[in-house]
C-alpha cells in the first residue's frame, strides 16, 4: 500500500499583504511535500487563509470596503505569492467559504457541546486587538503586548468557553511521551511549563455586537465563533471532513503541521484538545519555525524595512529566493535577511556552484552529439550522499540537506578539474557526469523545482520518475545556463 503524507501550513491572517515570513513557511512545507512525492508517497498539501475577526472588519471599514471585499483582494496577493514561489499545494481553504468551511466548524462545535466541553459564563480580562486574543498579565512586558507593543484593553462580556482544563493531564502525557511531537524539542518544555502555570479554560466566542464578521454560534445568533474553533478547524475542512470521507480517512491525521513560534500554544494545546473532544486522531508532528529579521531588526512598516517577497522573486527568481530561505536561515530558529547576504549566497552557491558545474558538463555533452548512459561506477559513493541527504530531510534540517547537495557539487567539480575530464570526454566519462547531474536534479527537486526540471529535461527531453530506469538510453544533452552572476543590488521594500 502506498504510504500517505498529509502536511499543512498555518493559515495567514488576511488583514494585510504577505511578508517574507509567509514565504518561508510556504517554502518549508513545499519542500516536505515535494520530497515525499519524490519518494512516490501519496501526498496532500494544504494551505489557506484566516479571514474573520475584528481587525479585518475594522481595516475594511477604514478603507471603505466590506470585510468580504478586503479579504477577496488580499487572498489574491497570497495566491500570487504561492504561484510565484512554485508552491505545490493541493488545496487552499478560505475560512469565509460558507460552502466548504463553515459546515465543518458547526459540526465540530456541536461535537464539543455534545461532550459537555462548551459552557457560557461572564468574563473579564485583557484583550489585545492586534493579536485578537485574550492575554494574561504574565504575557505582557511592561504592561504591553510584546508583539504589538500596545497595552491590551480590559473588557467584560459573556462568552462561550471551551473546557480545555479537562484535558490538561492528557495533554501533558501526549507531550511528555512524544506522541504529539514538537520540533525543536525545547518548544515542548515551553508548553509543559505553560500547562503548569496560568492554564485555564479558553473563550471560544465573542458577542455578535463585538465580532460580527465571523461564523455564528449554532443555535445562538447573538454570538460569533471565536478564532480557535474557526481557524484551527481549517485543517479538517480543507481535507474534506464533511465532503470527501474517502480522502479524509486516507490522509488524516496530519503527518506534519508547520507553524510559526508565535502560534505554538494554540496548536500544541487548544488544537489537540479540540481533537480529543471530537474523538479525532492528533497530528504527529508540529514543526515550529522562527522569525525573519532584516539587518537584525524586526521588520515593520513603521521602520520601513519590510521586504516584499514578490519583489525579491522578481529580482532573483523563485529558485534563488527559495534557496536563500532554506540554506541561509536555520529551519527552527530566527534568521536574518539583507541584500548583501542574498547576493553572496546567489553568486557563491548558485552562479559559481550549481550554475558553473551544469554549464561545464552540458557544454561537453552537447559537443559530443549523443551519449549512451552506461553503468555508473560511482553509485556506492552517490548512495553515501543520498543517505546523509535523507537523514537531514527526515530531521527537517533543510539547510543541512542542501549542504549535502553542495558537497556533491564540489566533489563533481573537483573530479572535472583534477582528472581534466574536459580533455578526453569519451562516452564513459560523459555518462558518469550525466549520472551525477541526474542525481543532483533529484536531490534539488524539493528545493529548486525549476532548476531540477531544467536538469532532467535537458538530459532526457522529458520528466523522469525517481525510480525510472535509464541505463542504455541514448541522450542528446543541450547546454543550459543557470543563475547568471549578479552585481550587488538593493531590493525593494514596502
C-alpha positions in Angstrom: 0.0 0.0 0.0 1.3 3.4 -0.9 2.4 5.5 2.1 0.4 8.7 2.7 1.7 12.1 3.8 -0.5 15.0 4.9 1.2 18.4 5.5 -0.3 21.8 6.4 0.8 25.3 6.9 -0.8 27.8 9.3 -3.3 29.9 7.5 -2.2 33.6 7.3 -4.5 36.3 8.5 -5.7 38.4 5.6 -5.6 41.9 7.1 -2.5 42.7 5.0 -0.3 41.6 2.2 2.1 38.6 2.6 5.6 39.1 4.0 8.8 37.2 3.9 7.8 35.1 6.9 4.9 33.7 5.0 7.2 32.9 2.1 9.4 30.9 4.5 6.6 28.8 5.9 5.1 28.1 2.4 8.6 27.0 1.1 9.4 24.8 4.1 6.1 23.0 3.7 6.6 22.7 -0.1 10.0 21.2 0.4 8.5 18.4 2.5 5.6 17.9 0.2 7.9 17.6 -2.9 10.3 15.4 -1.0 7.6 12.9 -0.1 6.3 13.0 -3.7 9.8 12.3 -4.8 9.7 9.1 -2.7 6.4 8.3 -4.5 4.2 8.7 -1.4 0.6 9.8 -1.7 0.8 13.5 -0.6 -1.9 16.0 0.4 -0.6 19.6 1.0 -3.0 22.1 2.5 -2.7 25.9 3.0 -5.3 28.6 3.1 -6.3 31.9 4.7 -7.8 33.1 8.0 -10.4 35.7 7.0 -12.6 36.5 10.0 -12.1 38.8 13.0 -12.4 42.3 14.4 -9.2 43.5 12.9 -10.3 42.7 9.4 -13.7 44.3 9.9 -12.0 47.5 11.3 -9.4 47.6 8.5 -12.2 47.2 5.9 -14.2 49.9 7.4 -11.2 52.3 7.4 -10.7 51.6 3.7 -14.4 52.0 2.9 -14.8 48.3 1.9 -16.8 45.4 3.2 -14.8 42.7 5.0 -15.5 40.3 2.2 -14.2 42.7 -0.4 -11.0 43.2 1.7 -10.3 39.5 2.1 -11.0 38.8 -1.6 -8.4 41.4 -2.5 -5.8 40.2 0.0 -6.3 36.5 -0.7 -5.3 37.1 -4.3 -2.0 38.5 -3.1 -1.3 35.3 -1.2 -2.3 33.2 -4.2 0.1 35.2 -6.4 2.9 34.5 -3.9 2.1 30.8 -3.9 2.3 30.7 -7.7 5.5 32.9 -7.8 7.2 30.6 -5.3 6.1 27.4 -7.2 4.2 26.1 -4.1 2.6 22.8 -4.9 -0.3 22.8 -2.5 -3.2 20.5 -3.3 -5.9 22.7 -1.7 -6.4 26.3 -0.5 -9.1 26.7 2.1 -10.7 30.0 3.0 -12.4 30.4 6.3 -15.0 32.8 4.8 -16.1 29.9 2.5 -19.6 29.1 3.6 -19.9 26.1 1.5 -16.6 24.3 2.2 -15.5 25.6 5.7 -18.5 26.7 7.7 -20.3 23.3 7.9 -17.2 21.7 9.4 -16.9 24.4 12.0 -20.5 24.0 13.0 -20.2 20.2 13.2 -17.0 20.4 15.4 -18.7 23.0 17.6 -21.7 20.6 18.1 -19.3 17.8 18.9 -17.8 19.9 21.7 -21.2 20.7 23.0 -22.2 17.1 23.0 -19.1 16.2 25.0 -20.0 18.8 27.6 -17.0 20.9 26.8 -18.7 24.1 25.9 -20.3 26.4 28.6 -21.2 30.0 28.9 -20.1 32.5 31.5 -19.3 36.1 32.0 -15.7 37.0 31.6 -13.5 40.0 32.5 -10.0 40.1 31.1 -7.3 41.7 29.0 -7.7 41.7 25.2 -5.1 42.5 22.6 -6.8 43.7 19.4 -3.5 43.2 17.5 -3.3 39.5 18.5 -7.1 39.2 18.5 -6.7 37.2 21.7 -7.2 37.4 25.4 -3.9 37.7 27.3 -2.8 37.5 30.9 -0.5 39.7 32.9 2.2 37.1 32.5 2.1 37.6 28.7 2.9 41.3 28.9 6.2 43.1 29.1 6.0 46.5 30.8 2.2 46.1 30.7 2.2 45.9 26.9 1.8 43.1 24.4 5.3 42.1 23.4 4.3 41.6 19.8 2.3 44.7 19.1 3.8 46.9 21.8 0.4 48.2 22.9 -1.4 47.9 26.2 -4.3 45.5 26.0 -7.9 46.7 26.8 -9.8 45.4 29.8 -13.2 44.0 28.6 -16.1 42.3 30.2 -18.5 40.1 28.2 -20.5 36.9 28.3 -18.8 34.2 26.1 -18.9 30.5 25.5 -15.9 28.8 26.9 -14.1 25.6 25.9 -13.3 23.3 28.9 -9.7 22.7 27.9 -8.7 22.2 31.5 -10.5 18.9 31.3 -7.7 17.7 29.0 -4.7 19.0 31.0 -3.4 15.6 32.1 -3.9 14.0 28.7 -2.1 16.9 27.0 0.8 16.6 29.4 1.0 12.9 28.7 0.9 13.4 24.9 3.7 16.0 25.0 5.9 14.2 27.5 5.7 10.9 25.7 6.4 12.5 22.3 3.1 11.1 20.9 2.5 14.7 20.0 6.0 15.6 18.8 7.2 19.2 18.7 10.3 20.3 16.8 12.5 21.8 18.0 12.2 19.8 21.2 12.8 22.7 23.6 9.4 24.0 22.5 7.8 21.0 24.3 9.3 22.2 27.6 7.7 25.7 27.0 4.3 24.0 26.6 4.7 21.8 29.6 5.6 24.9 31.6 2.5 26.7 30.4 0.3 23.7 31.4 1.6 24.1 34.9 1.1 27.9 35.0 -2.0 30.0 34.2 -3.7 27.2 32.3 -7.4 27.9 32.2 -10.4 27.4 30.0 -10.5 29.3 26.7 -13.0 31.8 25.4 -14.5 30.3 22.2 -16.9 33.0 21.2 -17.4 36.8 21.2 -20.7 38.7 21.3 -22.0 39.4 17.8 -22.1 43.1 18.6 -18.4 43.0 19.1 -17.5 40.4 16.5 -20.0 40.3 13.6 -17.5 39.2 10.9 -17.3 35.5 11.5 -19.3 32.3 11.8 -22.4 32.3 14.0 -22.5 30.0 17.1 -25.0 27.2 16.3 -28.4 28.0 17.9 -27.3 31.4 19.2 -27.5 34.2 16.7 -26.1 36.7 19.3 -22.7 35.0 19.5 -19.9 34.6 16.9 -17.4 31.7 17.0 -14.0 32.9 18.0 -10.8 32.2 16.1 -9.8 28.9 17.7 -12.8 26.9 16.7 -12.9 28.7 13.3 -9.4 29.0 12.0 -7.9 25.8 13.5 -10.7 23.7 12.0 -9.4 24.5 8.5 -7.1 21.5 8.8 -10.3 19.4 8.8 -12.4 21.3 6.3 -9.6 21.7 3.8 -9.1 17.9 3.7 -12.8 17.3 3.1 -14.1 16.4 6.6 -17.7 17.0 5.5 -17.5 16.4 1.8 -14.9 13.7 1.0 -14.9 10.9 3.6 -12.7 8.7 1.4 -10.0 11.4 1.1 -10.3 12.4 4.8 -10.0 8.8 6.0 -6.9 8.3 3.8 -4.9 11.3 4.9 -6.0 12.1 8.5 -4.2 12.8 10.8 -1.6 15.4 9.6 1.9 14.0 9.5 3.4 17.5 9.8 1.9 20.8 10.6 4.3 23.8 10.0 3.7 26.9 12.2 5.4 30.0 13.5 6.6 30.1 17.1 4.0 32.8 17.9 1.1 30.4 17.5 2.6 27.3 19.0 0.5 27.5 22.2 -2.7 27.4 20.1 -1.6 24.4 18.0 0.1 22.4 20.8 -2.7 22.8 23.4 -6.0 24.2 22.1 -5.9 22.3 18.8 -5.1 18.9 20.3 -7.8 19.4 23.0 -10.4 20.2 20.3 -9.4 16.9 18.5 -9.5 14.9 21.8 -13.0 16.2 22.5 -14.1 15.5 18.9 -12.6 11.9 19.1 -10.2 12.5 16.2 -6.6 11.4 16.0 -4.0 14.0 16.7 -1.3 15.4 14.4 2.0 13.5 14.5 4.5 16.4 14.4 4.3 20.2 14.9 7.3 21.8 13.2 8.0 25.3 14.5 10.0 27.9 12.6 11.3 31.3 13.9 11.1 34.9 12.7 13.0 36.6 9.9 14.7 39.9 10.7 16.1 42.5 8.3 19.6 43.6 9.1 19.0 42.2 12.6 15.9 44.4 13.1 12.3 43.2 13.4 10.5 44.0 10.1 7.8 46.6 10.5 6.1 49.2 8.4 7.0 51.9 10.9 10.7 51.2 10.3 10.2 50.9 6.6 12.2 47.7 6.3 9.6 45.1 5.3 10.9 43.1 2.4 8.4 42.3 -0.2 8.7 38.7 -1.2 7.2 39.2 -4.7 9.8 42.0 -5.4 12.5 39.6 -4.2 11.3 36.9 -6.6 11.0 39.3 -9.5 14.6 40.4 -8.9 16.3 37.0 -8.4 13.8 34.3 -9.5 11.8 31.9 -7.3 14.5 29.2 -7.0 17.1 31.7 -5.8 14.7 33.0 -3.1 13.7 29.5 -2.1 17.4 28.6 -1.8 18.2 31.6 0.4 15.3 30.9 2.8 16.2 27.3 3.1 20.0 27.4 3.1 20.8 30.7 4.9 18.1 30.6 7.6 18.1 28.0 10.4 14.9 25.9 10.0 13.7 26.3 13.6 15.3 29.5 14.8 15.2 33.2 13.9 17.2 34.2 10.9 18.3 37.4 9.2 17.9 38.7 5.7 19.7 41.5 4.0 20.6 42.2 0.4 24.3 41.5 0.7 23.6 38.0 2.2 21.2 37.3 -0.7 23.7 38.4 -3.4 26.5 36.5 -1.7 24.5 33.2 -1.5 23.3 33.7 -5.1 26.8 34.2 -6.6 28.8 31.8 -4.5 26.4 28.8 -4.3 24.1 29.2 -7.4 26.1 31.1 -10.0 29.5 29.7 -9.2 28.3 26.4 -7.7 25.5 24.6 -9.4 25.3 27.0 -12.4 29.0 26.7 -13.3 29.0 22.9 -12.9 26.0 22.4 -15.1 27.3 24.7 -17.7 30.6 22.8 -17.9 29.0 19.4 -18.1 26.3 20.2 -20.6 28.8 22.0 -22.8 30.9 18.9 -23.0 27.9 16.7 -23.6 26.4 18.9 -26.3 29.7 18.8 -28.2 29.7 15.1 -28.2 26.4 14.9 -30.0 24.9 12.0 -28.1 25.8 9.9 -25.0 24.8 6.4 -24.2 24.2 6.1 -20.4 26.4 3.2 -19.2 26.8 1.5 -15.8 27.7 4.1 -13.2 30.8 3.0 -11.2 30.3 5.7 -8.5 26.9 4.6 -7.3 28.2 3.4 -3.9 29.7 6.9 -3.3 26.4 8.5 -4.5 24.5 6.3 -2.1 26.5 7.8 0.7 25.4 11.3 -0.2 21.8 10.1 -0.5 22.0 8.6 3.0 23.1 11.9 4.5 20.5 13.7 2.5 17.7 11.5 3.6 18.8 11.8 7.3 18.8 15.6 7.1 15.4 15.7 5.3 13.8 13.3 7.8 15.0 15.5 10.6 13.7 18.7 8.9 17.2 20.1 8.7 16.7 21.7 5.2 20.0 23.7 5.4 22.0 20.5 6.1 20.3 18.6 3.3 21.4 21.5 1.0 24.9 21.3 2.4 25.0 17.6 1.3 23.9 18.6 -2.2 26.5 21.3 -2.5 29.2 19.0 -1.2 28.3 16.6 -4.0 28.5 19.6 -6.4 32.0 20.4 -5.1 33.0 16.7 -5.4 32.0 16.6 -9.1 33.7 19.9 -9.8 36.9 18.5 -8.3 36.6 15.4 -10.5 36.3 17.6 -13.6 39.3 19.7 -12.7 41.7 17.2 -11.2 41.2 14.5 -13.8 41.0 17.1 -16.6 37.9 15.3 -17.9 37.3 18.0 -20.5 40.4 16.9 -22.3 39.2 13.4 -23.1 35.4 13.3 -22.9 34.8 9.8 -24.0 31.3 8.2 -23.7 32.0 6.6 -20.3 33.3 9.9 -18.9 30.3 11.8 -20.2 27.9 9.1 -19.0 29.3 9.3 -15.4 29.0 13.1 -15.4 25.3 12.9 -16.6 24.6 10.3 -13.9 25.8 12.9 -11.4 23.5 15.6 -12.9 20.5 13.2 -12.7 21.2 12.6 -9.0 21.7 16.3 -8.4 18.4 17.0 -10.2 16.5 14.7 -8.0 18.1 16.0 -4.8 17.2 19.5 -5.9 13.6 18.6 -6.7 12.2 19.6 -3.2 14.3 22.8 -3.1 14.7 24.3 -6.5 11.9 22.8 -8.7 12.7 24.9 -11.8 16.4 24.0 -11.7 15.6 20.4 -11.1 13.2 20.3 -14.0 15.7 22.0 -16.3 18.4 19.5 -15.4 16.3 16.4 -16.0 14.7 17.8 -19.2 17.9 18.9 -20.8 19.1 15.3 -20.5 16.0 13.3 -21.4 13.8 15.9 -23.0 11.0 15.0 -20.6 10.3 14.3 -16.9 11.9 11.2 -15.3 10.5 9.4 -12.3 12.7 8.8 -9.3 12.7 5.0 -9.8 12.7 5.0 -13.6 15.4 3.1 -15.4 17.7 4.8 -17.9 20.7 2.5 -18.4 21.4 2.0 -22.1 19.4 5.2 -23.1 21.0 7.4 -25.7 20.6 11.1 -24.8 21.4 14.3 -26.6 22.1 16.9 -24.0 21.8 20.6 -24.7 23.9 23.2 -22.9 21.9 25.2 -20.3 22.9 28.2 -18.3 21.6 28.7 -14.8 21.9 31.6 -12.4 24.0 34.3 -14.2 26.2 36.2 -11.8 24.6 39.3 -10.2 26.0 42.6 -9.1 25.1 43.9 -5.7 21.7 45.5 -5.8 19.2 46.8 -3.3 15.8 45.0 -3.1 12.6 47.0 -3.0 11.0 47.2 0.5 7.5 48.1 1.5 
